[in-house]
């Protein structure tokens, strides 16, 4: 898989995560943690399964210079893996970074 294809995947949404498995069925604990954090923050995200595409899995490591998965990208920039995302979540920094992308629940009442 070419780096330009990977760039296109990363730019396909404001929040993109490359995990083992799917958002509905993560195949590793670290992937599951990142998916749960994003869902907890009510952030829409696009998820790509690196297990279903060995070429993506290998080339993404070279592209990002990050050897492990999951890999969380926000606005095209690599945030990091599970440990970094978890530290940011605990400190509140992840919510701040994701603030522009959090889906707000409308509190308007129908008249």
N, CA, C and O of each residue as an XYZ file, in Angstrom:
444
protein
N       0.850     -1.179      0.000
C       0.000      0.000      0.000
C       0.893      1.238      0.000
O       1.853      1.328      0.764
N       0.564      2.170     -0.853
C       1.385      3.375     -0.993
C       1.126      4.344      0.161
O       0.069      4.327      0.791
N       2.120      5.182      0.413
C       1.973      6.207      1.444
C       0.857      7.188      1.079
O       0.185      7.706      1.971
N       0.647      7.452     -0.206
C      -0.421      8.377     -0.594
C      -1.793      7.784     -0.263
O      -2.705      8.517      0.123
N      -1.946      6.477     -0.408
C      -3.202      5.810     -0.033
C      -3.408      5.901      1.480
O      -4.523      6.145      1.942
N      -2.345      5.708      2.244
C      -2.435      5.828      3.704
C      -2.808      7.263      4.083
O      -3.644      7.472      4.962
N      -2.199      8.242      3.431
C      -2.545      9.657      3.696
C      -4.019      9.912      3.423
O      -4.688     10.606      4.189
N      -4.518      9.352      2.335
C      -5.933      9.518      1.992
C      -6.819      8.909      3.076
O      -7.849      9.482      3.430
N      -6.427      7.760      3.600
C      -7.195      7.122      4.672
C      -7.196      8.007      5.916
O      -8.236      8.199      6.546
N      -6.041      8.539      6.262
C      -5.919      9.391      7.451
C      -6.739     10.662      7.294
O      -7.305     11.162      8.266
N      -6.804     11.181      6.087
C      -7.535     12.426      5.826
C      -9.012     12.192      5.535
O      -9.735     13.140      5.227
N      -9.473     10.939      5.628
C     -10.866     10.628      5.287
C     -11.861     11.126      6.339
O     -13.061     11.195      6.073
N     -11.373     11.466      7.516
C     -12.239     11.974      8.585
C     -11.366     12.734      9.576
O     -10.152     12.533      9.614
N     -11.973     13.607     10.380
C     -11.179     14.337     11.369
C     -10.516     13.422     12.403
O      -9.405     13.697     12.858
N     -11.202     12.334     12.773
C     -10.655     11.405     13.758
C     -10.618     10.010     13.122
O     -11.644      9.456     12.728
N      -9.408      9.470     13.036
C      -9.192      8.170     12.403
C      -8.359      7.318     13.348
O      -7.401      7.793     13.958
N      -8.740      6.052     13.456
C      -7.971      5.135     14.290
C      -7.733      3.841     13.514
O      -8.641      3.273     12.907
N      -6.488      3.402     13.558
C      -6.099      2.127     12.960
C      -5.968      1.137     14.106
O      -5.133      1.309     14.995
N      -6.793      0.102     14.082
C      -6.820     -0.857     15.187
C      -6.752     -2.289     14.664
O      -6.840     -2.546     13.463
N      -6.594     -3.195     15.599
C      -6.710     -4.620     15.308
C      -8.177     -4.972     15.528
O      -8.664     -4.963     16.659
N      -8.878     -5.283     14.437
C     -10.298     -5.580     14.502
C     -11.124     -4.398     14.044
O     -10.648     -3.538     13.303
N     -12.359     -4.366     14.488
C     -13.278     -3.285     14.127
C     -13.733     -2.565     15.388
O     -13.511     -3.041     16.502
N     -14.368     -1.419     15.205
C     -14.880     -0.674     16.362
C     -15.903     -1.508     17.129
O     -15.982     -1.423     18.354
N     -16.681     -2.309     16.415
C     -17.683     -3.155     17.045
C     -17.066     -4.383     17.705
O     -17.596     -4.895     18.691
N     -15.938     -4.857     17.157
C     -15.279     -6.068     17.665
C     -13.766     -5.898     17.646
O     -13.089     -6.506     16.817
N     -13.222     -5.079     18.550
C     -11.761     -4.943     18.625
C     -11.131     -6.302     18.960
O     -11.670     -7.072     19.755
N      -9.993     -6.574     18.343
C      -9.343     -7.870     18.507
C      -8.174     -7.829     19.492
O      -7.461     -8.821     19.643
N      -7.973     -6.699     20.160
C      -6.972     -6.646     21.222
C      -7.419     -5.625     22.264
O      -8.206     -4.722     21.982
N      -6.905     -5.792     23.452
C      -7.303     -4.928     24.552
C      -6.963     -3.462     24.336
O      -7.746     -2.582     24.693
N      -5.801     -3.195     23.754
C      -5.391     -1.803     23.527
C      -6.327     -1.119     22.524
O      -6.712      0.035     22.710
N      -6.683     -1.840     21.468
C      -7.623     -1.290     20.485
C      -8.973     -1.028     21.141
O      -9.611     -0.007     20.884
N      -9.398     -1.951     21.983
C     -10.675     -1.806     22.671
C     -10.691     -0.570     23.563
O     -11.692      0.146     23.615
N      -9.599     -0.318     24.257
C      -9.510      0.849     25.150
C      -9.662      2.141     24.358
O     -10.416      3.024     24.767
N      -8.966      2.269     23.238
C      -9.037      3.497     22.436
C     -10.449      3.694     21.885
O     -10.974      4.807     21.913
N     -11.060      2.630     21.388
C     -12.427      2.727     20.874
C     -13.379      3.164     21.987
O     -14.234      4.022     21.768
N     -13.241      2.587     23.164
C     -14.121      2.956     24.290
C     -13.944      4.423     24.684
O     -14.925      5.103     24.987
N     -12.710      4.914     24.682
C     -12.476      6.325     25.025
C     -13.153      7.244     24.019
O     -13.803      8.215     24.406
N     -13.008      6.947     22.732
C     -13.626      7.788     21.700
C     -15.144      7.759     21.815
O     -15.802      8.791     21.684
N     -15.695      6.584     22.057
C     -17.149      6.481     22.220
C     -17.606      7.216     23.478
O     -18.644      7.876     23.464
N     -16.847      7.108     24.554
C     -17.182      7.801     25.799
C     -17.222      9.319     25.584
O     -18.065     10.013     26.152
N     -16.311      9.817     24.766
C     -16.255     11.253     24.491
C     -17.249     11.679     23.412
O     -17.343     12.858     23.072
N     -17.993     10.701     22.874
C     -19.005     10.967     21.846
C     -18.395     11.589     20.589
O     -18.928     12.539     20.014
N     -17.257     11.017     20.184
C     -16.539     11.509     19.017
C     -16.760     10.554     17.852
O     -16.434      9.372     17.956
N     -17.307     11.045     16.749
C     -17.401     10.189     15.569
C     -15.999      9.931     15.018
O     -15.161     10.832     14.990
N     -15.752      8.708     14.584
C     -14.438      8.374     14.073
C     -14.540      7.301     13.003
O     -15.509      6.546     12.935
N     -13.519      7.259     12.180
C     -13.399      6.225     11.162
C     -12.353      5.249     11.660
O     -11.312      5.638     12.191
N     -12.653      3.975     11.478
C     -11.785      2.923     11.987
C     -11.323      2.039     10.828
O     -12.127      1.646      9.983
N     -10.036      1.730     10.794
C      -9.489      0.811      9.798
C      -8.870     -0.374     10.520
O      -8.132     -0.212     11.492
N      -9.182     -1.565     10.029
C      -8.714     -2.819     10.617
C      -7.389     -3.233      9.973
O      -7.358     -3.599      8.798
N      -6.304     -3.176     10.734
C      -4.990     -3.543     10.193
C      -4.813     -5.049     10.092
O      -3.922     -5.515      9.382
N      -5.640     -5.817     10.785
C      -5.530     -7.278     10.693
C      -6.055     -7.804      9.366
O      -5.593     -8.834      8.876
N      -7.015     -7.102      8.786
C      -7.599     -7.562      7.525
C      -6.750     -7.169      6.318
O      -7.021     -7.617      5.204
N      -5.726     -6.338      6.525
C      -4.880     -5.884      5.416
C      -3.418     -5.851      5.875
O      -2.944     -4.831      6.376
N      -2.695     -6.988      5.699
C      -1.297     -7.047      6.149
C      -0.410     -5.979      5.508
O       0.539     -5.508      6.133
N      -0.710     -5.598      4.277
C       0.073     -4.566      3.592
C      -0.106     -3.221      4.299
O       0.867     -2.499      4.517
N      -1.338     -2.888      4.653
C      -1.605     -1.663      5.414
C      -0.884     -1.716      6.749
O      -0.233     -0.751      7.148
N      -1.000     -2.834      7.433
C      -0.384     -2.985      8.760
C       1.116     -2.704      8.701
O       1.640     -1.970      9.539
N       1.805     -3.275      7.729
C       3.249     -3.103      7.629
C       3.633     -1.694      7.172
O       4.523     -1.071      7.749
N       2.966     -1.203      6.146
C       3.327      0.103      5.596
C       2.938      1.269      6.501
O       3.599      2.308      6.487
N       1.881      1.109      7.281
C       1.499      2.182      8.208
C       2.574      2.368      9.275
O       2.843      3.493      9.696
N       3.183      1.280      9.711
C       4.271      1.385     10.691
C       5.407      2.240     10.133
O       5.960      3.079     10.844
N       5.756      2.028      8.865
C       6.823      2.809      8.227
C       6.385      4.253      8.006
O       7.159      5.186      8.220
N       5.138      4.428      7.575
C       4.593      5.761      7.300
C       4.623      6.630      8.551
O       5.055      7.782      8.515
N       4.157      6.056      9.658
C       4.002      6.837     10.895
C       5.253      6.822     11.772
O       5.382      7.617     12.703
N       6.162      5.916     11.465
C       7.324      5.693     12.329
C       6.860      5.344     13.745
O       7.483      5.729     14.735
N       5.747      4.602     13.812
C       5.159      4.156     15.076
C       4.950      2.655     14.940
O       4.211      2.224     14.054
N       5.580      1.841     15.792
C       5.624      0.400     15.544
C       4.410     -0.414     15.995
O       4.305     -1.596     15.668
N       3.505      0.198     16.732
C       2.422     -0.583     17.327
C       1.053     -0.039     16.938
O       0.928      1.044     16.365
N       0.034     -0.824     17.267
C      -1.353     -0.440     17.055
C      -2.083     -0.586     18.377
O      -1.759     -1.457     19.185
N      -3.072      0.274     18.592
C      -3.710      1.204     17.679
C      -2.877      2.459     17.427
O      -1.937      2.775     18.156
N      -3.266      3.157     16.359
C      -2.701      4.469     16.050
C      -3.869      5.432     15.881
O      -4.738      5.232     15.033
N      -3.876      6.472     16.695
C      -4.949      7.466     16.690
C      -4.476      8.730     15.995
O      -3.436      9.291     16.342
N      -5.250      9.175     15.007
C      -4.955     10.401     14.264
C      -6.098     11.387     14.470
O      -7.269     11.014     14.413
N      -5.749     12.646     14.711
C      -6.734     13.720     14.820
C      -6.294     14.833     13.889
O      -5.166     15.320     13.972
N      -7.190     15.230     13.008
C      -6.912     16.282     12.019
C      -5.638     15.967     11.230
O      -4.839     16.857     10.940
N      -5.465     14.696     10.891
C      -4.331     14.288     10.078
C      -3.028     14.075     10.813
O      -2.034     13.677     10.205
N      -3.010     14.332     12.118
C      -1.787     14.214     12.900
C      -1.851     12.997     13.825
O      -2.880     12.734     14.448
N      -0.746     12.263     13.907
C      -0.671     11.124     14.806
C      -0.640     11.607     16.254
O       0.239     12.373     16.651
N      -1.617     11.145     17.031
C      -1.638     11.428     18.470
C      -0.752     10.414     19.178
O       0.046     10.772     20.044
N      -0.897      9.152     18.804
C      -0.098      8.090     19.399
C      -0.909      6.821     19.530
O      -1.919      6.629     18.853
N      -0.444      5.960     20.416
C      -1.101      4.692     20.657
C      -1.955      4.736     21.906
O      -2.326      5.804     22.392
N      -2.255      3.566     22.409
C      -3.154      3.438     23.558
C      -2.618      4.153     24.788
O      -3.362      4.880     25.445
N      -1.338      3.962     25.115
C      -0.790      4.562     26.341
C      -0.892      6.076     26.326
O      -1.316      6.687     27.307
N      -0.502      6.682     25.210
C      -0.553      8.146     25.108
C      -1.997      8.633     25.146
O      -2.311      9.596     25.846
N      -2.878      7.968     24.392
C      -4.290      8.363     24.381
C      -4.903      8.224     25.770
O      -5.706      9.059     26.188
N      -4.520      7.163     26.484
C      -5.053      6.945     27.833
C      -4.566      8.021     28.807
O      -5.344      8.519     29.621
N      -3.286      8.380     28.723
C      -2.760      9.461     29.568
C      -3.482     10.768     29.271
O      -3.842     11.509     30.185
N      -3.691     11.046     27.983
C      -4.384     12.273     27.587
C      -5.841     12.256     28.051
O      -6.379     13.284     28.464
N      -6.474     11.086     27.981
C      -7.856     10.951     28.425
C      -7.959     11.237     29.920
O      -8.837     11.979     30.360
N      -7.060     10.644     30.691
C      -7.061     10.807     32.148
C      -6.828     12.261     32.553
O      -7.448     12.752     33.496
N      -5.938     12.947     31.840
C      -5.621     14.340     32.178
C      -6.651     15.331     31.648
O      -6.652     16.495     32.048
N      -7.528     14.878     30.751
C      -8.498     15.784     30.128
C      -8.007     16.377     28.825
O      -8.764     17.042     28.118
N      -6.738     16.140     28.499
C      -6.173     16.706     27.280
C      -6.806     16.118     26.021
O      -6.970     16.826     25.028
N      -7.163     14.830     26.047
C      -7.776     14.214     24.865
C      -9.112     14.869     24.556
O      -9.417     15.132     23.393
N      -9.902     15.132     25.570
C     -11.191     15.808     25.369
C     -10.981     17.198     24.770
O     -11.766     17.633     23.927
N      -9.932     17.893     25.196
C      -9.639     19.220     24.647
C      -9.255     19.132     23.171
O      -9.722     19.923     22.351
N      -8.402     18.164     22.843
C      -7.961     17.992     21.451
C      -9.142     17.614     20.560
O      -9.228     18.048     19.411
N     -10.046     16.804     21.100
C     -11.181     16.311     20.316
C     -12.405     17.218     20.374
O     -13.393     16.959     19.687
N     -12.357     18.268     21.175
C     -13.504     19.164     21.374
C     -14.184     19.599     20.064
O     -15.412     19.571     19.990
N     -13.434     19.994     19.039
C     -14.110     20.429     17.816
C     -14.903     19.320     17.115
O     -15.732     19.606     16.252
N     -14.655     18.074     17.477
C     -15.270     16.951     16.771
C     -16.306     16.203     17.600
O     -16.936     15.264     17.112
N     -16.482     16.615     18.845
C     -17.445     15.945     19.724
C     -18.855     16.275     19.262
O     -19.198     17.436     19.040
N     -19.670     15.224     19.120
C     -21.061     15.432     18.722
C     -21.844     15.911     19.927
O     -21.843     15.284     20.986
N     -22.497     17.014     19.744
C     -23.286     17.596     20.827
C     -24.712     17.053     20.748
O     -25.275     16.908     19.663
N     -25.274     16.760     21.894
C     -26.656     16.322     21.967
C     -27.512     17.579     22.086
O     -27.302     18.411     22.969
N     -28.455     17.696     21.203
C     -29.313     18.868     21.206
C     -30.218     18.851     22.437
O     -30.853     17.843     22.749
N     -30.262     19.982     23.121
C     -31.131     20.095     24.289
C     -32.391     20.917     23.961
O     -33.187     21.232     24.846
N     -32.551     21.255     22.679
C     -33.746     21.997     22.282
C     -34.957     21.089     22.391
O     -34.915     19.916     22.021
N     -36.021     21.651     22.899
C     -37.267     20.880     22.990
C     -38.164     21.296     21.837
O     -38.216     22.464     21.451
N     -38.852     20.332     21.313
C     -39.796     20.632     20.220
C     -40.927     21.483     20.779
O     -41.409     21.244     21.886
N     -41.346     22.481     19.999
C     -42.417     23.337     20.502
C     -43.748     22.953     19.933
O     -44.760     23.575     20.255
